Amino acid sequence: MIRGHGEIARHVARVVDVVERGSIASRQPVHDRLARSWERSLSNYRVDPGQASLPQVVTARELREHRERLDTFMRIAREGVDRLYDSLRPAKYCVLLTDAAGVTVDLRTVPELEREFRAEGFRDGTRWSEMEEGTCGVGTAIVDRAPILVHREEHFRNHNNGITCSAAPVFGPEDELVGVLNASAFAAPENRNSQAVVYRLVQQNALAIENALFVEACKSAWILSISAPGDCWSLGEVHFL
């Protein structure tokens, strides 16, 4: 996003103030997480909050290698990515899937905004780790191993301040982080509560992908499935949850 020098200076000053105080002026737990992320971004990773450059992108060869390592994960996750995109397409959201390092391996954008999203760094191969971008949906979800909504000026880098990002990590059967599911939009109201539905949809689809990964890993085993109270218990071979 293109911003004036005064706006950039105000954002940088706010970042420094929050890091020095150790908290954002809010009692909400999520803002404690954001403050800790800002501190990591500035003190540990030395990310410049006023930096105007686009996010880094891996080479075509590196992207191919990332995808090859995640072939099964991407195949299983595709249904969840498509379902989330179909739900959010009317609201003009971009949906992306990254690996555990924050590299985008799958992406969905509305055709009429594809050029705009690409111009802001939303493309296959973009790196969204905290180390490179500071506080952002994907990067902070990776570090905290928990879903997070990073809304507009809550992003660390000024370049990302106009974006809203809802992100949820996806874990494998051994509780290993496999990737992150994320939905982002440019035109979002200032009130972060406006993203509640999107945030919930991202988490639901991330969980559905996790369930599918578990079933894939255990497809040759017998699984005891306990249904809702009042129903019967069932024992059987499960092919898909």
FENCOR-V72411 format. One record per helix or strand of 2 or more residues. SS is the DSSP state (hx for helix, st for strand). FROM is the first residue (numbers start at 0). TO is the last residue. Records with the same first field share a line. If there is no record, write none. Layout:
# FENCOR-V72411
SS=FROM-TO, FROM-TO
This chain:
# FENCOR-V72411
hx=4-20, 28-43, 59-68, 70-90, 110-118, 129-132, 136-143, 151-153, 157-159, 191-216
st=93-98, 102-107, 125-126, 147-150, 163-170, 176-184, 222-224, 233-235
